[in-house]
Amino acid sequence: MWGAIALVLVILWLLGALALKITGAMIHLLIVLAVVAIVLHFARRTRPR
């Protein structure tokens, strides 16, 4: 689930940073949130018994 959230955030970041020519700190917040989602995805992964 966290991986899917991270993927969506990265895509939104790319659209905002490249296609829409949006500048500013708010668009870079998306990439930070994507990295956090990836870290949570790997940190909370349940291991099979």
Steps between C-alpha positions, in 0.01 A plus 500: 500500500778743589669415173189600304473826693866572430452429129205738478691772684804463274280524189329811635838650583629434149189654346525806721874548464534430127173539310335782690818699565399557861780633714510529872541295811150349503556282192814356657296399802348226283837333443575515872166334575574236236832417664330474839239267351773278352683484832178409681425236237827321565506563876151362564521203266378191681723199473352157430522253786 
